[in-house]
Amino acid sequence: MAIRMNKKNAKAKKVVKKVITVTAKPKTGMSADKNFKLPKTKYVEAVGRRKVATARVRIYEGQGDFVVNDALVSEYFTSLRNAPALYMKPFELTGSKGKFAVSAKVSGSGINAQLDALTNGIAKALVAFNPEFRTFLKPAGLLTRDDRMKETRKMGMGGKARRKRQSPKR
């Protein structure tokens, strides 16, 4: 309990502060199971980028799950129609589909750029694992970082990147 002084009338008012307790409820629909199967063998790490998105990718030798940001890749990229074809393309080109387990941390930008960063990171990790894979991945353009970025804003241009300055009429 606290006492607050009112300056106009110089009377003391009693103020009762209520304590609110919040109980955490488990989310329904979300699976609390985060036990993914990743082999305990050696792994190769690489970083893929696109726009502002960055993907840190680890590929493990052996069979296992494809995990992105502590979720299965099919759950993470549900909103994109052709996502499975894109993130599996490096494995199909090298003929190593099903031979690796993948763990990735993706951050920044939007979901499309994150998917492109993931494929770039997988391709770089495959080349680090076996340099002969470069002959298959380089012509497909998977090792090249797509450097197209959003254009930066300029001062005095009214908030947009390419907007012209307003010219006075008189």
C-alpha positions in Angstrom: 0.0 0.0 0.0 1.3 3.4 -0.9 0.3 7.0 0.1 0.1 9.5 -2.7 -0.2 13.3 -2.0 -2.6 15.4 -4.0 -1.1 18.8 -4.5 -4.3 20.7 -5.0 -6.1 19.7 -1.8 -3.0 18.4 0.2 -5.0 15.4 1.2 -3.5 11.9 1.4 -5.1 9.2 -0.7 -4.7 5.5 -0.1 -3.7 3.6 -3.3 -3.9 -0.1 -3.4 -1.7 -1.8 -6.0 -2.9 -5.1 -7.2 -0.5 -7.9 -8.0 -1.4 -9.8 -11.1 -0.1 -13.3 -11.5 0.2 -14.8 -15.0 0.2 -18.6 -15.4 1.8 -19.9 -18.6 -0.4 -22.2 -20.5 1.1 -24.7 -23.0 0.2 -23.8 -26.6 -2.1 -26.3 -28.2 -1.3 -27.2 -31.7 2.5 -26.6 -31.2 4.4 -29.8 -30.6 6.6 -29.6 -27.5 8.7 -32.4 -28.8 12.0 -31.1 -30.1 13.8 -34.3 -30.3 15.2 -34.4 -33.8 17.4 -37.2 -35.1 20.9 -35.7 -35.9 23.8 -38.1 -36.1 26.7 -37.6 -33.7 29.2 -37.9 -36.5 31.4 -35.1 -37.9 29.8 -32.2 -39.6 30.7 -29.5 -42.1 29.6 -26.0 -41.6 29.0 -23.1 -44.0 27.2 -19.8 -44.2 24.8 -18.9 -47.0 23.4 -15.4 -47.6 20.7 -13.6 -49.6 19.7 -10.0 -49.1 19.9 -9.5 -45.3 19.1 -13.2 -44.6 21.9 -15.4 -43.2 21.8 -19.2 -42.9 24.4 -21.1 -40.8 24.2 -24.6 -42.1 25.7 -27.8 -40.7 25.5 -31.0 -42.7 26.1 -34.3 -40.9 27.1 -37.6 -42.5 24.4 -40.2 -42.2 20.6 -40.3 -42.1 18.7 -37.8 -40.0 16.3 -34.9 -40.0 16.4 -31.6 -41.8 16.0 -29.0 -39.1 15.7 -25.2 -39.5 15.4 -23.0 -36.4 14.4 -25.9 -34.2 11.6 -27.0 -36.5 11.4 -29.5 -39.3 12.1 -27.8 -42.7 8.6 -28.8 -44.0 7.0 -27.0 -41.0 9.3 -23.9 -41.3 8.7 -23.2 -45.0 5.0 -24.1 -45.2 3.9 -20.9 -46.8 6.1 -21.3 -49.9 4.8 -23.6 -52.6 8.0 -24.8 -54.2 10.2 -24.8 -51.1 11.0 -28.6 -51.1 12.3 -28.4 -54.6 14.6 -25.5 -53.8 16.2 -26.7 -50.6 16.7 -30.2 -52.0 18.2 -29.0 -55.3 21.9 -29.1 -54.1 21.4 -32.7 -52.9 19.7 -33.8 -56.1 22.4 -32.3 -58.3 25.2 -34.0 -56.4 23.4 -37.3 -56.0 23.6 -37.2 -52.2 19.9 -37.1 -51.4 19.2 -38.9 -48.1 22.9 -39.2 -47.2 23.1 -36.1 -45.0 21.2 -34.7 -42.0 21.0 -30.9 -42.0 20.8 -28.5 -39.1 20.4 -24.7 -39.9 19.9 -21.4 -38.1 18.3 -18.8 -40.3 17.8 -15.2 -39.5 17.0 -11.8 -41.1 15.0 -10.6 -44.1 11.9 -12.5 -45.3 11.0 -16.1 -45.8 11.9 -16.2 -49.5 15.4 -14.7 -48.9 15.8 -17.1 -46.0 15.1 -20.1 -48.3 17.6 -18.8 -50.9 20.2 -18.3 -48.1 19.6 -21.9 -46.9 20.2 -23.4 -50.4 23.3 -21.3 -50.8 24.6 -22.5 -47.4 23.8 -26.1 -48.2 25.7 -25.9 -51.5 28.7 -24.3 -49.8 28.7 -27.0 -47.1 28.6 -29.8 -49.7 31.6 -28.3 -51.5 33.4 -28.1 -48.2 32.6 -31.7 -47.6 33.6 -32.9 -51.1 35.3 -30.4 -53.5 34.3 -32.5 -56.5 30.7 -31.4 -56.0 31.7 -27.9 -57.2 31.5 -29.1 -60.8 27.8 -29.8 -60.4 26.8 -26.9 -58.2 28.7 -24.0 -59.8 26.9 -24.2 -63.3 23.5 -24.3 -61.5 24.3 -21.0 -59.8 24.0 -22.3 -56.2 27.4 -21.2 -55.0 27.0 -17.6 -56.1 25.6 -15.2 -53.6 22.8 -13.2 -55.0 23.8 -9.7 -54.0 20.7 -7.8 -55.0 19.6 -5.8 -51.9 17.0 -3.2 -51.1 18.3 0.3 -52.1 19.2 2.5 -49.2 17.3 5.7 -48.4 18.9 9.0 -49.2 18.7 12.1 -47.0 16.2 14.8 -48.1 14.4 12.6 -50.6 11.1 12.4 -48.7 11.6 8.9 -47.2 12.0 6.9 -50.4 15.2 5.6 -52.1 14.5 7.0 -55.6 12.1 9.8 -55.0 13.2 13.2 -56.4 13.4 16.3 -54.3 10.4 18.6 -54.4 11.1 21.7 -56.4 9.6 25.0 -55.3 7.1 26.6 -57.8 7.9 30.2 -56.8 
